[in-house]
Amino acid sequence: MNPPLPAPLIRLVIVDDSELVRVGLQTLLQGAAGIELCGTAATAADALVVCRREHPDVVLLDIHLPDGTGIDVCRRLLAETGETRVLFLTSSSEQTIVDEAIRAGAHGYLLKEINTPALLQGIRDVAAGRSILDPQITARVMDLLKNERTKPVIDGLSPQEQRVIALIAEGRTNKEVAAEMGLAEKTVKNYLSTVFEKLHVTRRAQAAAYYTQSMGRGSGPKGPNR
């Protein structure tokens, strides 16, 4: 039997206006298995140039940039390609900023207080198709969701829909959910579309956080700190 092929490298771009942070992350990633740093940028404009050139799998993105915001960069990148995934790494835990980032399409949001193993796992999780939120900010996201008027309760979901979103909240990918439930991956995607519509959300991270809080778990969807 032939040995399994090694997993492809995760191509990563770092965007942060602090040279100290960029150099620190570069040093950290030098020995990280399965992750290849293919570019860095200090501004929103340079971030777009580098990402268009390198086509990274994951962009590790700060919120505050000298010529714009990471949120603007996130929107532009996701509008141009459906392949790159965006993971915010920032010191800002303000509710409005977290919400803007998620609504812009971010696949993850972590705070800079995170430790090295958790950050590396976060990058791998996002590259694998998972959506993650730092446990410290999950409650803030949930406060926002609960304050929006037309949010239905989780009980409004069918048993199958609840099972799908429960697995998503555990950090499973669509493929993993399909295998767990004995469904086609396309069927899982259809279930998720219905769940998003019923919960009035647009992102996996929002739906997972809403489910987690509604079920009284409070600690947020499975992420790198768990």
PLY file of the C-alpha trace (Angstrom):
ply
format ascii 1.0
element vertex 226
property float x
property float y
property float z
element edge 225
property int vertex1
property int vertex2
end_header
0.00 0.00 0.00
1.31 3.40 -0.93
1.90 5.81 1.98
-0.66 8.64 2.25
0.27 11.82 0.44
1.33 14.69 2.72
-1.23 17.42 3.26
-0.66 20.45 1.02
1.05 23.43 2.56
-1.19 26.21 3.84
-0.09 29.34 2.01
-0.35 32.28 4.41
-0.13 36.06 4.08
0.33 38.29 7.16
-1.15 41.79 7.14
-0.30 44.03 10.10
0.91 47.62 10.32
3.35 46.78 13.12
6.78 45.63 11.93
7.35 44.08 15.33
4.22 41.95 14.97
5.05 40.93 11.40
8.59 39.91 12.30
7.38 38.10 15.40
4.81 36.12 13.42
7.37 35.34 10.72
9.71 33.94 13.35
6.91 31.92 14.92
5.89 30.42 11.59
9.39 29.40 10.49
9.15 26.10 12.31
5.40 25.53 11.89
4.64 22.29 10.09
2.38 22.57 7.08
2.33 26.38 6.91
4.22 28.41 4.30
4.52 32.17 4.66
4.21 33.53 1.13
3.97 37.26 1.83
3.51 40.12 4.27
1.98 43.58 4.04
1.72 46.65 6.27
-1.09 48.50 4.49
-4.47 47.74 2.97
-3.21 48.59 -0.52
-0.16 46.34 -0.22
-2.31 43.56 1.23
-4.46 43.49 -1.90
-1.40 43.53 -4.16
0.29 40.67 -2.30
-2.86 38.54 -2.12
-3.64 39.01 -5.80
-0.11 37.90 -6.62
0.26 35.01 -4.19
-3.30 33.62 -3.96
-2.91 32.55 -0.32
-5.11 29.98 1.37
-5.37 32.10 4.53
-4.82 35.80 5.23
-3.94 36.66 8.84
-5.33 40.16 9.02
-5.29 43.02 11.54
-8.25 45.40 11.87
-6.37 48.70 12.01
-4.24 49.64 9.00
-2.77 53.06 8.12
-4.69 53.46 4.86
-7.95 51.73 5.70
-9.26 48.81 7.72
-8.82 45.08 7.61
-12.58 44.87 7.22
-12.34 46.71 3.89
-9.54 44.37 2.81
-11.64 41.35 3.82
-14.59 42.49 1.72
-12.41 43.19 -1.31
-10.59 39.86 -1.11
-13.75 37.80 -0.73
-15.44 39.70 -3.54
-12.54 38.86 -5.84
-12.06 35.22 -4.92
-13.94 32.52 -3.08
-10.78 30.58 -2.35
-8.90 32.72 0.19
-10.04 32.53 3.80
-9.68 35.45 6.20
-8.62 35.09 9.83
-8.52 38.29 11.87
-5.79 38.54 14.49
-6.25 41.78 16.37
-6.24 43.45 19.77
-9.75 44.85 19.27
-12.63 43.08 20.99
-15.19 45.87 20.52
-18.59 44.43 19.74
-19.24 46.65 16.74
-15.90 45.79 15.15
-16.34 42.06 15.73
-19.78 42.23 14.14
-18.49 44.21 11.14
-15.73 41.67 10.60
-18.14 38.74 10.65
-20.58 40.51 8.36
-17.70 41.26 5.98
-17.26 37.52 5.61
-14.39 36.73 8.01
-13.91 33.04 8.67
-12.32 33.59 12.07
-11.60 36.25 14.68
-8.86 35.84 17.28
-7.33 38.22 19.79
-3.58 38.83 19.94
-3.44 37.51 23.50
-3.73 34.01 22.02
-0.85 31.62 22.61
1.30 30.16 19.85
-0.14 26.61 19.66
-3.68 27.99 19.63
-2.86 30.46 16.85
-1.29 27.76 14.69
-4.30 25.53 15.25
-6.56 28.44 14.39
-4.79 28.91 11.06
-5.11 25.20 10.31
-8.79 25.15 11.32
-9.67 28.08 9.09
-7.70 26.60 6.18
-9.64 23.35 6.65
-12.96 25.13 6.24
-13.90 25.73 9.86
-15.12 29.04 11.26
-13.73 30.11 14.64
-14.31 32.81 17.22
-12.15 33.65 20.18
-14.05 32.52 23.31
-13.53 35.98 24.82
-15.66 37.61 22.15
-18.35 34.98 21.57
-20.57 36.53 24.24
-20.29 39.93 22.55
-21.43 38.48 19.25
-24.34 36.78 20.96
-25.45 40.00 22.63
-25.67 41.60 19.21
-27.60 38.72 17.70
-30.09 38.64 20.56
-30.72 42.38 20.23
-31.81 42.07 16.60
-35.61 41.95 16.51
-36.47 39.11 14.17
-34.11 36.41 15.42
-36.07 33.15 15.78
-35.14 30.65 18.49
-33.21 27.47 17.79
-36.42 25.53 18.51
-37.69 26.82 15.18
-35.19 24.58 13.39
-36.07 21.02 12.38
-34.26 18.16 14.21
-32.00 17.61 11.19
-31.19 21.33 10.95
-30.39 21.42 14.67
-28.08 18.43 14.27
-26.25 20.10 11.38
-25.73 23.38 13.23
-24.70 21.51 16.39
-21.89 19.83 14.46
-20.91 23.12 12.81
-20.72 24.66 16.29
-18.27 21.90 17.24
-15.99 23.08 14.42
-16.84 20.42 11.84
-16.51 21.09 8.12
-19.37 20.38 5.71
-17.59 17.19 4.64
-17.24 16.03 8.24
-20.89 16.81 8.98
-21.95 14.85 5.91
-19.91 11.82 7.02
-21.25 12.01 10.58
-24.89 12.21 9.47
-24.69 9.90 6.45
-25.66 12.67 4.05
-24.31 14.04 0.82
-22.17 17.16 1.25
-24.57 19.04 -1.04
-27.44 18.14 1.31
-25.50 19.59 4.26
-24.98 22.82 2.30
-28.72 22.98 1.62
-29.48 22.49 5.31
-27.05 25.28 6.19
-28.65 27.65 3.71
-32.01 27.04 5.36
-30.53 27.49 8.84
-28.91 30.79 7.85
-32.22 32.02 6.46
-34.16 31.04 9.60
-31.61 32.59 11.95
-31.18 35.70 9.78
-27.41 35.25 9.64
-25.00 34.99 6.73
-21.90 33.31 8.17
-21.10 29.98 9.80
-19.48 31.76 12.75
-22.68 33.71 13.46
-24.88 30.62 13.26
-22.51 28.57 15.41
-22.30 31.27 18.07
-26.08 31.71 18.08
-26.61 27.96 18.52
-23.97 27.67 21.24
-25.45 30.47 23.33
-29.02 29.28 22.80
-28.07 25.84 24.08
-26.52 27.40 27.17
-22.92 26.41 26.46
-21.65 29.96 26.53
-18.04 29.17 25.62
-18.48 29.52 21.87
-17.94 27.16 18.98
-14.99 24.88 18.91
-11.88 26.88 18.19
-8.15 26.81 18.74
-8.36 27.40 22.48
-10.42 24.33 23.14
0 1
1 2
2 3
3 4
4 5
5 6
6 7
7 8
8 9
9 10
10 11
11 12
12 13
13 14
14 15
15 16
16 17
17 18
18 19
19 20
20 21
21 22
22 23
23 24
24 25
25 26
26 27
27 28
28 29
29 30
30 31
31 32
32 33
33 34
34 35
35 36
36 37
37 38
38 39
39 40
40 41
41 42
42 43
43 44
44 45
45 46
46 47
47 48
48 49
49 50
50 51
51 52
52 53
53 54
54 55
55 56
56 57
57 58
58 59
59 60
60 61
61 62
62 63
63 64
64 65
65 66
66 67
67 68
68 69
69 70
70 71
71 72
72 73
73 74
74 75
75 76
76 77
77 78
78 79
79 80
80 81
81 82
82 83
83 84
84 85
85 86
86 87
87 88
88 89
89 90
90 91
91 92
92 93
93 94
94 95
95 96
96 97
97 98
98 99
99 100
100 101
101 102
102 103
103 104
104 105
105 106
106 107
107 108
108 109
109 110
110 111
111 112
112 113
113 114
114 115
115 116
116 117
117 118
118 119
119 120
120 121
121 122
122 123
123 124
124 125
125 126
126 127
127 128
128 129
129 130
130 131
131 132
132 133
133 134
134 135
135 136
136 137
137 138
138 139
139 140
140 141
141 142
142 143
143 144
144 145
145 146
146 147
147 148
148 149
149 150
150 151
151 152
152 153
153 154
154 155
155 156
156 157
157 158
158 159
159 160
160 161
161 162
162 163
163 164
164 165
165 166
166 167
167 168
168 169
169 170
170 171
171 172
172 173
173 174
174 175
175 176
176 177
177 178
178 179
179 180
180 181
181 182
182 183
183 184
184 185
185 186
186 187
187 188
188 189
189 190
190 191
191 192
192 193
193 194
194 195
195 196
196 197
197 198
198 199
199 200
200 201
201 202
202 203
203 204
204 205
205 206
206 207
207 208
208 209
209 210
210 211
211 212
212 213
213 214
214 215
215 216
216 217
217 218
218 219
219 220
220 221
221 222
222 223
223 224
224 225
